[in-house]
Amino acid sequence: MLGLMQDWPLLCHRIIEHAAKYHGGQEVVTRSVEGPIHRTTYKQIHDRALKVSQVLDRQGIKFGDRVATIAWNTWRHLECWYGIMGIGAICHTINPRLFPEQIAWIVNHAQDRIVITDITFVPVLEKIADKMPSVERYVVLTDKAHMPQTTLENAINYEDWIAEADGKFKWKDFDENTAAAMCYTSGTTGDPKGVLYSHRSNVLHALMANNIDALGASASDTMLPVVPLFHANSWGIAFSAPSMGTKLVFPGAKLDGASVYELMDTEKVTHTAGVPTVWLMLLQHMAAHNLKLPRLRFVVCGGSAMPRSMIQAFVDMGITVRHAWGMTEMSPIGTLAAMNGSKSCRRKAIRPSPWR
């Protein structure tokens, strides 16, 4: 005998459908790669993701085909994630910080058919394009006015590419164990190893990440993920934030302390996530200019250990710091360290902070 509740598969595009329906007006803000701040909403991202799916379908991308992205954290990149996954294709995020030879090896191993990239990485791809025979087209995440001259085969700017679709497209239903995304980890011996995320694992991971003792963001919060979408699924934030209707703020290509501070301050960011290097640059900038972030409540750190003095600097500002650990193979969050009692870290002051 089977239960009768929620008789549908756990698919990633259900998340953006939920966000569009119940949090459609919630903002997604990006410092664009071209420079200006761009504002959109979950409803608009949903609608444009459908256009991505429609164009991919028309161009012969089939169930299980791999579509690569080499891009920063932007609204366009997020649209591509859901558009690729919505037709049962696999969104293959590639870390642009790898050596060009490694990128070419990964693309060949995955047999990516389309590469979607930012203008930043066009010169890198031009140098290795002849070594990636499986790639049929390059889509550059920009508009016609900012499209660079390029030797990349069948290159087109993103806005013209999705303009070929009207968005009257229905996302498919399929088994929730279907692969949704792929990420190659270089934290291994020999060549990078590919990890496949299922739709089911991503959805369940998003639900877990929203717990108060995990990332803990709600529909009334604003999340700035400094951790890249190309790094271990952005710690799942591309799924967990829309599932809760959390406002998203994307930093684009500018991750220096001044740029991150400006976005946090102007967009009233309450939650953020990234590696210690980012927080070092942010705290140094704040200390040099005697700045505060009164609305920031929650910093998640991972990748490597945050120094005790850095933790204390945030605690002195009344900000909760949570250390995360995980692996690409874990979707990717494995554990998060939550303090037992909101004041326990303040009671056990480590030493005066050097950042103040």
Order of alpha helices (4+ residues) and beta strands (2+ residues): alpha-beta-beta-alpha-beta-alpha-beta-alpha-beta-alpha-beta-beta-alpha-beta-beta-alpha-beta-alpha-beta-alpha-beta-alpha-beta-alpha-beta-beta-alpha
